[in-house]
Amino acid sequence: MRLIGLTGGIAAGKSTIGRRLAQHGAIRIDADDLARDAVAPGSPGLARVVQRFGSGVLSADATLDRAALGARVFGDAAALGELNAIVHPEVRRLFRERVERARAEDPDAIVVYEVPLLVETAARDEPWDHIVVAEADADTRIARMMSLRGMSEDAARQRISQQASDEERRAVADVVIDTSGTEAETLEQADRLWRQLLSLG
């Protein structure tokens, strides 16, 4: 089994690459999905979040009220750190469970973990066989966030500023995929990456 870390800044096109690799046969694991699972109703993660931040972060149906939680930690570095200390280890646990399941089902599997904060978190210490970075210039990413997510330019710039720099991501990259062009150009690079991964198998 080979483990591929797929990272990049917000709106850099990670999902486009991840979906393409999955179409070729990779097992795709999305860190955003795991983060939701980590605080799903009945989960240990949600119980710890409520214990720390109070029942006011729950919706009427006992699910996490993300807006309420966001309001609690926004602009409070200490509170955000405490939240991350709850969620990130749970995400890592779920990730390792998925990897072991994939290994059991297919010892030759290529597993692609789509993880936005690979450089910023303990995910960087996983035993990656390859790290792939999706990269687009800041102006392209800001335009995407404004058009696709309805964000203001200031909000988009703030989100980018809170993440690792392009230079920090490149420093850990085995492969950089330039996503600033057309979707077809990004997919062609993903196809080329898949061929490279197969040739290394």
N, C-alpha and C positions, 0 to 999 in steps of 0.2 A: 504494500500500500504506500502511496505517496501523498504527502500532505502539502497543499499549496495555500499560502496565505495571500489573499487578494485584498488590497487596501487602496486607499486614496481619500482625498478630502471630500467634503460634502459636495454633491452634484458633479463629481468627477467621472461618473459613468461606470462605477463598479458593477452595478446590477446588470447593465447591458452585457458586460464581459462574463459575469457569473452565469447569466441565463444561457449565453452562447456555449460556454463550456459544458453546462448541464445538457444542452441539446446534443453535444458530441458524446455524452456518456459519463461525465464527471458527476460525483455526488456533491451537491451544492448544499452548504450549511450557511445560513444567514444569521449573523450576530444580532441583527435587529429582531429577528424572530425569537432568538434565544432570550434576549433581554425582556421581551414580552412574556415569554414562558416563565422567566425567573420571578416574576411578580404576579403570576396568574392566581385567580382565586384558589384558596386552599394551599398555596405553596409556602414553604418555609420563608422564602424571600419576602413575600407580601406580609407575612406575620411580623417579620423583623422591621420592615418599613413602617408598619402601623405602630409597633412598639416604640420606635424612635420618633416618628413625626405625628402620631396621634390619629384618631379615627376620622378626623376631618379630611384626610387624603383618600377616603373611600367614597365611592358613589353609593346611591341608594341600593343598588343591586350587589353591593359588597365587592365590586371590582375596583381597581385602582383608578382614582380620578387624577389623570396625568396633569391636567391643568392646575388643579389644586396643589399637587406635589411640586410642580414646576414653580408655582408662585412662592412656595416655601423655601426653595433652594436657590432661586434666581438671585444673583448678586451676593450670595452668602457662600463664600468659598468653603468655609468649615462645614456647613450643612451639606453642600454638594459632595464634599469629600466623604462625609459619613454615608451618604446615599450610595456613592460609588463603592465604598467598602462593603456594603451589603450586596449590591447587585453584581458587581464584577466577578467576585468569587463564585457566585451561583451560575453566572453565564459560563465561566470556565468549566465548572462541574458538568453542566449540561452539554457543553461542547465535547468534552472528553467522552461522555456517554455515547454521543452520536458517532464519534470517531471509532470507538470500540465496536459499536454495532455494525458500522460499515466494514471494519476489518474482518469481523466474524462472517459477514455475508459474502464478502469478496476480498480475499487477501491481496488481489492485484488492483484494487480500486484506486482511482485518483480522486481524492477528496479536496474540494475547493471551499475554503472558509472565507466568506465575504465579511471582513471585519474593518469598519471605518477607523477605529482607534488602535490599530495594531502597534503603531510606534509609541503611542501615548500610554499604553497600559501593559500589564504583564503578558498580554498576548504575544508581545515581541519575543518572549522567552520560550515559546512553544518550539518543538523540534521540527521546524519547517524544512521541507526539501527544497522549496522554491518560494520566494516572495515576489509577487507581481503587484506593481503599482499602476493604478489608473491615474492619468495626469492630464489636466487641462488648465490653461491659464486662468487667473482669478477673474478676469472680466467675463470670460465664457461661462464660468461657474455661477457668477453673480446673475448674469442674464438668464441662465437656466432656473435658478432659484426664484427669480422674479416672475418668470413666465409660467413655470410648471408648479410652483409651490405658493405663489401669491405673496412672496416676501417682499418687504421694502428693500431698497438698496442698502440702507444702513444696517438693517437686520442681517442681510446676507453677508455683508463685510464683517460684521461682528462674529457671526458663526465661523467664518473662515479664520479670523484672527485667534479663535479659541482652540484651533486644531494645530497639529504639527505643520511645519513648513514643507514646501516641495523638496527643499534640500535635505531635510531630515528623513523624509520618506525615501528619496533617491539613495540615501546612504545605506539603506538596508535592502534595496531592491536587487533582485536578480534579473528582472525584466521590467521595463517601463513601457506601458501602452499609452500612446498619445491619443486622447479622446476628444481633442479640440476640433477635429474635422467632422466629416459626415458620419452617420451611424454605420454606413456601409464600410467606411475606412476603419472604424473601430472593430467591426465584426471580422474584417479581413485579418487584422492583427491578432484577434482572439483565435481565429482559425489557425494562423501560423503558430501561435503559442501551443495549441493543442497538438499539432504535428510534431513540434519539438518535444513536448512531454512524452508522446508515444515513442519517439525515436530514442529517448533516454531510458525507456522502460526495459 
